[in-house]
Structure formats: structure tokens, C-alpha cells
Amino acid sequence: MNTSTATSREPEIESTHTNKKNKKIVRSPKKLPKKKTNKKILQNWQLYIFILPAFLYFLIFHYIPMYGVQIAFKNFVPTLGIWGSEWVGLEHFTRFFESYYFWDLIKNTLGISVYELAVGFPLPIILALALNEAKDGLYKRTVQTVTYAPHFISVVVMAGMIIAFLSPATGIINHAIQLVGFEPIAFMSDPDWFKTVYVMSGVWQSTGWGTIIYLAALAGVDPQHHEAAIVDGASRFQRIWHINIPAIVPTMVILLIMNVGNIMAMGFEKILLLQNPLNLESSNVIATFVYQAGLLDAQYSFAAAVGLFNAVINAILLITVNQIAKKTSETSLW
């Protein structure tokens, strides 16, 4: 009996000790990563100093202002402040959704953004593939300089150039049209032409600069792949299709996700500079409407509600497209 009791107790004692040992082993790794992390931070403090300005920028100008988003749900009065203003809930959102101009703003915003995405997204890819095939020399450097240069023109100067070039009386474009035998076109006064003018001028200004990212991706292609393809008898078009394009597909997917995520957040500066009462029918977008309602008409809460609605739609589009890209390919933002 004593022997059996002893033998029955021994496993309990051993298991107790093993449990205690296991508890010690489980607890210790939780503290080690913190020590290692703190040690790495101290060892690489210079890198964190470099990151600090960017971190403070996003914190001060992007995250802290989110505190003021609550005015979209209040009847904000500057003299009362944010906390002192009356809470009205979704009243401003309902007013915007039920307004007669709601669908016009959505149609114009989506129309310009989708048009710009359809035309402006593939052109940098095509130009990058073409420049990648060109031999290094004066011609290639000239083409790169000519296509990159418009990116450095300011929006104000660009708008002035567009208005001057498209003037029905003195514009160089209309002079060329008249030389061919056609009547001059009032591009800036016709609502039907506004989207095309806006998109094509944007393509001219940004296509060359957009090729830089794709050229960087193409620079990482192993030359041995092309050499093997040439030995196998592949033509230049086949090498572009089967080697170069697959190499830049991840970059294309990332940029497409980011562009779709900003499809409702188009900048208003250029549109505002090109806008006039005659083309307002097709040039009035959500961004310019928020500027008009918030800054010019002092409807702060209403403008904040419209802007918040715009931001939510962009966030939904970004998350949706990212999830679709994640399921259909191995490339995504997160």
C-alpha cells in the first residue's frame, strides 16, 4: 500500500514541478521581446529621429484634426465652439442626400475620376515599356526630359496655359483648328468639353512622371530572362508580354488600389481654376462644393458632413479593392 501510494504520488509531485517550470518558461519569453525591442530602439535611435518629423506631420495634420469631424453632427457656431454647439445628428447628411444637386455632384465627380483613371492609368505603363526598350542615348534622354518636365509646372500656371491655349479668339489650338478649315471651339465655355480638357491636360502633366515608378520596377528584371527568351526565338513583343509586364504587375496593382481609393478625393484646385459659370454643369464636383459651402458660405457643419461622406466612400472603395486584389493576386496594401 505504501509503495503504491508513493508511486501514485510521485507523478503528482513531478507534474507539479513541471507545471511550475513551464509557468516560468512561459512567462520569461514575454519579457524578453520588450527588452530586445527597447535595446534595438536605443541602438538605432538615429533612425527613429529621422522618422520623427514624418510621424509628427501625420499626427498633427492628419490625426489630431479628426477631433473636429464631430462638427458634421452638430450645428456648429464658432462663438460657441465645438462642445458648445447643438447636436443635430444626421441632419446635415439627410439634407445633402435629399438636395437636388446630390446626384449631379456624384455624377460629375465619378465621371471625371473614372475618365481620368481609364485614360491616365495605362499611359504611364505604355510609356515606361517603350522607354525601357529604347537604347540609352540622346533620344531617350530627350524623351524622358520632355515627358517629365510638365510635372514641375504649378497648377496655377497650368490652368493659365490651358485657358490661353484654348481661347476661341487667340488660342493656339483654335488657330490650328481654323487652319484645317473648321470653326473655332469654345472649349472652356462648353460643359461637354470640360471633362476632356481636364483629363487630357492632367495626362500631359503627369504621364511622364508616373513612368518613373514603372521604370524602377523594370530595372529589376533579370537580363538573363531576356537572353534566354532571345535564344528560344521570342520576339520583342513576346518578351515584353511575358517578361516585362509580369514584372510590373505588383506595382500596377498597388497603384491601381491607391488610385481607386482616391477616386472621390480628386483635388479641387485645378477644377476651381478652370471653372466658370458656363461650364458649371459638368465642373461642379464634391470638392469644389465643399469649398463653396464651407469657406465661402460659412456652412461649416454642412460642408464637414459632405466631406466626411466623401472620405467614407473613399475608405470603402479602398478596402474593397484591396480585398479583391488580395483574393485574386498575391499583391495588396495590407
C-alpha positions as CSV (number, residue, x, y, z in Angstrom):
1,M,0.0,0.0,0.0
2,N,2.7,2.4,0.9
3,T,4.6,1.5,-2.2
4,S,1.5,2.1,-4.4
5,T,0.8,5.3,-2.6
6,A,4.3,6.5,-3.1
7,T,4.3,5.7,-6.7
8,S,0.9,7.3,-7.2
9,R,2.1,10.5,-5.5
10,E,5.4,10.8,-7.4
11,P,3.8,11.6,-10.7
12,E,1.7,14.3,-9.0
13,I,4.8,15.9,-7.5
14,E,6.7,15.7,-10.8
15,S,3.7,17.2,-12.7
16,T,3.5,20.0,-10.2
17,H,7.2,20.8,-10.6
18,T,6.9,20.6,-14.4
19,N,3.9,22.9,-14.3
20,K,5.9,25.4,-12.2
21,K,8.8,25.1,-14.6
22,N,6.5,25.6,-17.5
23,K,5.0,28.7,-16.0
24,K,8.4,30.1,-15.6
25,I,9.3,29.3,-19.1
26,V,6.1,30.7,-20.5
27,R,6.5,34.0,-18.6
28,S,10.1,34.7,-19.4
29,P,9.7,35.0,-23.2
30,K,7.0,37.7,-22.8
31,K,9.6,40.0,-21.1
32,L,12.5,39.2,-23.5
33,P,11.0,40.8,-26.6
34,K,10.3,44.0,-24.8
35,K,13.9,44.2,-23.6
36,K,15.2,43.3,-27.1
37,T,12.9,45.9,-28.6
38,N,14.0,48.7,-26.2
39,K,17.6,47.7,-26.8
40,K,17.1,47.9,-30.6
41,I,15.5,51.3,-30.2
42,L,18.4,52.6,-28.2
43,Q,20.9,51.2,-30.6
44,N,19.1,52.7,-33.6
45,W,17.9,55.9,-32.1
46,Q,19.2,57.9,-35.1
47,L,16.7,56.1,-37.4
48,Y,13.9,57.0,-35.1
49,I,15.0,60.6,-35.1
50,F,14.7,60.5,-38.9
51,I,11.2,59.0,-38.7
52,L,10.0,61.6,-36.1
53,P,9.3,64.5,-38.5
54,A,7.1,62.3,-40.7
55,F,5.4,60.9,-37.6
56,L,4.7,64.3,-36.2
57,Y,3.4,65.5,-39.6
58,F,0.8,62.8,-39.8
59,L,-0.1,63.2,-36.2
60,I,-0.5,66.9,-36.2
61,F,-2.1,67.5,-39.7
62,H,-4.0,64.2,-40.2
63,Y,-4.9,62.6,-36.9
64,I,-5.4,65.5,-34.5
65,P,-7.8,67.3,-36.9
66,M,-10.0,64.3,-36.8
67,Y,-11.2,65.7,-33.5
68,G,-13.1,68.4,-35.5
69,V,-15.1,65.8,-37.5
70,Q,-17.8,65.9,-34.9
71,I,-19.0,69.3,-36.2
72,A,-20.6,67.3,-39.0
73,F,-23.1,66.0,-36.5
74,K,-23.6,69.4,-34.8
75,N,-24.9,72.8,-35.8
76,F,-21.5,74.4,-35.4
77,V,-21.4,78.0,-34.3
78,P,-17.8,79.4,-34.0
79,T,-18.6,81.6,-31.0
80,L,-19.9,78.5,-29.1
81,G,-17.1,76.2,-30.0
82,I,-17.3,72.5,-30.9
83,W,-18.5,71.4,-27.5
84,G,-21.0,74.2,-27.1
85,S,-22.7,73.8,-30.4
86,E,-26.0,71.9,-30.6
87,W,-26.0,68.2,-31.6
88,V,-28.2,67.6,-34.6
89,G,-27.1,64.0,-35.5
90,L,-27.5,63.1,-39.2
91,E,-29.5,66.2,-40.2
92,H,-26.8,67.6,-42.5
93,F,-26.3,64.3,-44.2
94,T,-30.0,64.0,-44.8
95,R,-30.1,67.5,-46.2
96,F,-27.3,66.7,-48.6
97,F,-28.8,63.3,-49.7
98,E,-32.2,64.9,-50.4
99,S,-30.8,68.0,-52.2
100,Y,-31.4,68.4,-55.9
101,Y,-27.7,68.7,-56.6
102,F,-26.7,65.5,-54.9
103,W,-26.7,63.2,-58.0
104,D,-25.2,65.9,-60.2
105,L,-22.2,66.2,-57.8
106,I,-21.8,62.4,-57.7
107,K,-22.1,62.1,-61.5
108,N,-19.6,64.8,-62.1
109,T,-17.1,63.5,-59.5
110,L,-17.3,59.9,-60.7
111,G,-17.4,60.9,-64.3
112,I,-14.1,62.9,-64.2
113,S,-12.4,60.4,-61.8
114,V,-13.3,57.3,-63.9
115,Y,-12.4,59.1,-67.1
116,E,-9.0,60.1,-65.7
117,L,-8.4,56.6,-64.3
118,A,-9.3,54.9,-67.6
119,V,-7.1,57.2,-69.7
120,G,-4.3,58.2,-67.3
121,F,-3.6,54.8,-65.6
122,P,-2.4,52.8,-68.6
123,L,-0.4,55.5,-70.4
124,P,2.5,55.6,-67.9
125,I,2.7,51.8,-68.2
126,I,2.9,52.0,-72.0
127,L,5.4,54.9,-72.0
128,A,7.6,53.0,-69.4
129,L,7.6,49.9,-71.5
130,A,8.5,51.9,-74.6
131,L,11.3,53.8,-72.9
132,N,12.7,50.6,-71.4
133,E,13.1,49.2,-74.9
134,A,14.8,52.3,-76.2
135,K,18.6,52.4,-76.3
136,D,20.4,54.7,-73.9
137,G,21.3,57.8,-75.7
138,L,20.4,61.4,-76.7
139,Y,16.9,60.4,-78.0
140,K,15.9,58.5,-74.8
141,R,17.1,61.3,-72.5
142,T,15.3,63.9,-74.6
143,V,12.0,62.0,-74.5
144,Q,12.4,61.5,-70.7
145,T,13.1,65.2,-70.2
146,V,10.2,66.3,-72.4
147,T,7.7,64.0,-70.7
148,Y,8.9,64.7,-67.1
149,A,9.0,68.5,-67.4
150,P,5.3,69.3,-67.3
151,H,5.1,67.7,-63.8
152,F,7.0,70.6,-62.4
153,I,4.6,73.2,-63.7
154,S,2.4,74.6,-60.9
155,V,-1.4,74.2,-61.0
156,V,-2.0,77.9,-61.4
157,V,0.4,78.2,-64.3
158,M,-1.1,75.1,-65.9
159,A,-4.6,76.5,-65.6
160,G,-3.5,79.8,-67.2
161,M,-1.8,77.9,-70.0
162,I,-4.9,75.9,-70.7
163,I,-7.2,78.9,-70.7
164,A,-4.8,80.8,-73.0
165,F,-4.2,77.9,-75.5
166,L,-7.9,77.1,-75.7
167,S,-9.2,80.6,-76.1
168,P,-11.6,80.8,-79.1
169,A,-10.1,84.1,-80.3
170,T,-6.4,83.9,-79.5
171,G,-5.7,80.3,-78.5
172,I,-3.1,78.4,-80.5
173,I,-5.3,75.3,-80.5
174,N,-8.2,77.1,-82.2
175,H,-5.8,78.7,-84.7
176,A,-4.7,75.2,-85.7
177,I,-8.4,74.1,-86.0
178,Q,-9.1,77.1,-88.2
179,L,-6.1,76.4,-90.4
180,V,-7.6,72.9,-91.1
181,G,-10.9,74.5,-92.1
182,F,-13.1,74.1,-89.0
183,E,-14.8,76.6,-86.8
184,P,-13.2,77.5,-83.5
185,I,-14.5,75.7,-80.4
186,A,-15.3,77.4,-77.1
187,F,-13.6,74.6,-75.0
188,M,-13.9,76.4,-71.7
189,S,-17.5,77.5,-72.2
190,D,-18.9,74.2,-73.3
191,P,-19.8,71.8,-70.5
192,D,-19.4,68.8,-72.8
193,W,-15.7,69.6,-73.3
194,F,-14.7,70.3,-69.7
195,K,-14.0,66.7,-68.7
196,T,-11.9,66.0,-71.7
197,V,-9.9,69.2,-71.2
198,Y,-9.3,68.4,-67.6
199,V,-8.3,64.8,-68.1
200,M,-6.1,65.3,-71.2
201,S,-4.2,68.2,-69.6
202,G,-3.7,66.1,-66.5
203,V,-2.4,63.2,-68.6
204,W,0.0,65.6,-70.3
205,Q,1.3,66.8,-67.0
206,S,1.6,63.5,-65.0
207,T,2.2,60.7,-67.5
208,G,5.9,61.2,-67.8
209,W,6.4,61.5,-64.0
210,G,4.3,58.3,-63.5
211,T,6.6,56.3,-65.6
212,I,9.5,56.6,-63.1
213,I,7.9,54.0,-60.7
214,Y,7.4,51.5,-63.6
215,L,10.9,52.1,-65.0
216,A,12.3,51.4,-61.5
217,A,10.3,48.1,-61.4
218,L,11.6,47.2,-64.9
219,A,15.1,47.8,-63.9
220,G,14.8,44.9,-61.5
221,V,14.1,42.4,-64.3
222,D,16.9,39.8,-64.7
223,P,18.6,40.3,-68.1
224,Q,19.2,36.5,-68.2
225,H,15.4,36.1,-68.8
226,H,15.6,38.2,-71.9
227,E,18.7,36.4,-73.1
228,A,17.1,33.0,-72.7
229,A,13.9,34.2,-74.5
230,I,16.0,35.5,-77.4
231,V,17.8,32.2,-77.6
232,D,14.3,30.5,-77.7
233,G,13.3,32.8,-80.6
234,A,11.0,35.1,-78.7
235,S,10.2,38.4,-80.5
236,R,10.5,41.7,-78.7
237,F,6.7,41.9,-78.2
238,Q,6.7,38.4,-76.7
239,R,9.4,39.4,-74.3
240,I,7.5,42.5,-73.3
241,W,4.3,40.5,-72.8
242,H,5.8,37.5,-71.0
243,I,8.7,39.1,-69.0
244,N,8.3,42.8,-68.6
245,I,4.6,43.1,-67.9
246,P,4.5,40.3,-65.3
247,A,7.5,42.0,-63.5
248,I,5.5,45.3,-63.1
249,V,2.1,43.7,-62.3
250,P,2.6,44.0,-58.5
251,T,3.4,47.7,-58.9
252,M,0.4,48.1,-61.2
253,V,-1.9,46.5,-58.6
254,I,-0.7,48.7,-55.8
255,L,-1.1,51.9,-57.8
256,L,-4.5,50.8,-59.0
257,I,-5.7,50.2,-55.5
258,M,-4.4,53.7,-54.4
259,N,-6.0,55.4,-57.4
260,V,-9.4,53.7,-56.9
261,G,-9.2,54.6,-53.2
262,N,-8.8,58.3,-54.2
263,I,-11.5,58.2,-56.9
264,M,-13.8,60.5,-54.9
265,A,-11.0,62.6,-53.5
266,M,-9.9,64.4,-56.6
267,G,-8.2,67.7,-55.9
268,F,-10.3,70.8,-56.4
269,E,-7.5,73.4,-57.2
270,K,-7.3,72.8,-60.9
271,I,-11.1,72.4,-61.3
272,L,-11.7,75.6,-59.4
273,L,-9.2,77.5,-61.6
274,L,-10.8,76.2,-64.8
275,Q,-14.4,76.5,-63.5
276,N,-16.7,79.3,-64.8
277,P,-20.5,79.8,-64.8
278,L,-20.8,78.4,-68.3
279,N,-19.2,75.0,-67.6
280,L,-20.5,74.7,-64.0
281,E,-22.9,72.0,-65.2
282,S,-20.1,69.5,-65.6
283,S,-17.3,71.0,-63.5
284,N,-19.1,71.3,-60.1
285,V,-17.7,68.3,-58.1
286,I,-17.9,67.4,-54.4
287,A,-14.5,69.0,-53.6
288,T,-15.5,72.4,-55.1
289,F,-18.9,72.2,-53.5
290,V,-17.4,71.7,-50.1
291,Y,-15.1,74.7,-50.7
292,Q,-18.1,76.8,-51.7
293,A,-20.3,75.7,-48.8
294,G,-17.7,75.7,-46.1
295,L,-15.4,78.6,-46.8
296,L,-17.5,81.0,-48.9
297,D,-20.9,80.4,-47.5
298,A,-19.7,79.6,-43.9
299,Q,-21.8,76.5,-43.6
300,Y,-19.2,74.7,-41.6
301,S,-21.2,71.7,-40.3
302,F,-22.9,71.0,-43.7
303,A,-19.5,71.2,-45.5
304,A,-18.0,68.9,-42.9
305,A,-20.8,66.4,-43.4
306,V,-20.3,66.4,-47.1
307,G,-16.6,66.0,-46.8
308,L,-17.0,63.2,-44.3
309,F,-19.4,61.4,-46.6
310,N,-16.7,61.7,-49.4
311,A,-14.0,60.3,-47.1
312,V,-16.1,57.3,-46.0
313,I,-16.9,56.4,-49.6
314,N,-13.1,56.6,-50.5
315,A,-12.3,54.4,-47.5
316,I,-14.9,51.8,-48.5
317,L,-13.6,51.7,-52.1
318,L,-10.0,51.4,-50.9
319,I,-10.8,48.5,-48.6
320,T,-13.0,46.7,-51.2
321,V,-10.5,47.0,-54.0
322,N,-7.7,45.9,-51.6
323,Q,-9.6,42.8,-50.6
324,I,-10.4,41.9,-54.2
325,A,-6.7,42.3,-55.2
326,K,-5.7,40.2,-52.1
327,K,-8.0,37.4,-53.2
328,T,-7.2,37.5,-56.9
329,S,-3.5,38.0,-56.6
330,E,-0.7,38.0,-54.0
331,T,-0.4,41.8,-54.0
332,S,-2.2,44.1,-51.7
333,L,-1.6,47.1,-49.4
334,W,-2.2,45.1,-46.3
